[in-house]
């Protein structure tokens, strides 16, 4: 079976996120941002692919939120609206297994709930921006 364009873009997004994490661990914020922005582009490519499956869309949302967090630039309002838990819960069991495999191979071993708590607790860029405007 041939991999879809969305699937290929997801693989690239995963690769760029991993490179951004390595750069972040090494303190190289310039490369971290470059890799993160490349991952944003690839994740978005998956999202706009009309042939993307629902599980590819959920994975793309996850990679997009990860990449936006790694990019750490302002003006990313809306990222806190990405609800991976809710999206993943709507997938068939087979698709949930696929999603876990994709995220695990990406080094995305963080817990969905912990990820969401971080966004809800005001750790998101929009929440910080809103507080700064008060």
C-alpha angles and dihedrals in degrees: 000000000000118000114246123242088249090052092050091050090049091053089052092047090052090050093050092047090053090050090049090052091051090049090048091050088052093048094246100140094171094058091038089059093044093052092043092052090049088052089050089054093049094046090050090049088058092048094054095045105110089207094056114123122230091255090052089051091052091049090047091052090051093049090045092054091046092049093047090052091049091047090054095192123140126251096057094125112159097045089103088062092065104104107187094174092057094043094047092047089061093058124097115257091256091053092047089054090050091050093050090050093050093048093044092052088050091059088249096141094144118123115254091224093052089048091052094046089056091055095043094047090065097264090125120104093240092053091052090047092049091050091050090055094053 
